[in-house]
């Protein structure tokens, strides 16, 4: 299982193992990571699972869908070039040591 590092807005880090095929959002929920609310349950309809992906891993992610792109326009924290919805990132073996930063605000 790849390990993913979640970095809170205050800089606190937590590394958790995530099963391949699970979304980063679901992995955060399974490990009680604070700061990912996922109010829509992972349907790309609320933007409360917004994360900033470490730039070294951007090329390992699937292309952004139209739905995800639209939702990222409605984030509570600033959208950045490395913004993604964690519900749209399916953990793959190449995500070993993936680093995602949590925004200060989700709502």
N, C-alpha and C positions, 0 to 999 in steps of 0.2 A: 504494500500500500504506500503510495507516495505521501511524503510528509509535506504539509503546507504550513507556512508561517503567516499568522494573522497579526498585523501590527495595528493596535488601537491608535486613535487620534492623539492620545497622550504619550505614545511611544512604547507602551507596554506590549510585549510580544508573547505569543503563545503558539507553539508548534503542535500540530495534531496530525495523526495518520488518517488518510481519507481513502475509502475504497474506490478503485477505478470504476468509472461509470456513474458515480454519484456527482451531483452538482456541488460546486463550492458552497453554495447557499445551504444545501442540505447537510453537508459536512459541518458547517458552522453551527447549525441547529443541533445536530447530534452531539456536538462537543460543547454546547452551552457558551458559544462565543458571543459576547455582548456586542451589540452595535449592528447586527444584521437582523432586521425585524421581519422581512419577507411577508408582509401583510397579505399579499395576494396568493401566497402559497407556491410561488415559483412559476407563475403564469406570464411573467413579463408585463404586468399591468399596474405596477405601483412604484417602482424604483426605490423601495425601501431595503433593497439588498445591494445597493450601489457600493462598488469597491474601486480602488485604484490599483491596477495590476503593475507589479514591478516591470519596468520596460524590457528587461532581459527575457521575459516570458511572453511578451505580446505576440511574437511570431508563432507561438505554440497554440494559440487560441483560434477557434473557428472564426470565420468572418462574422461581423456584426449583422444581425438581421435588421430589417426595417423596423420591426416592433421594438427591438432593444434600443435602436438609435432614437426612436421617438420618445421612449420612456426616459432615456438619459437626458432629454431636454427638460424634464420635470424633477430633477433631483434637488434635494434640499441643500446639499453642499455643491460647490462649484463643479461643473463638468470639466474634466481635463482630457488631454489626448489619450491617456491610459485608463479612462473610466470605462467600466463594464458593469453589467448586472451579474452578480454572482450566481443567479439562477440559470444563466446562459452559458456558464463555464462548466463543462463536463470533465471531471478529473480523468486524466490519461497518464500512462506511465511517464511520459516526458514532463509531467508537472512535478516531479520530485523536486523538493525545495522551492516550490512556487511561493512567492511572497505577495500577499495582498494587504494593502493598507486600507483601513476603514476610515471613512470620512467622519468629520466632527459631528455632523447632523445627518439623520436619515429622514426626518419628518419636519 
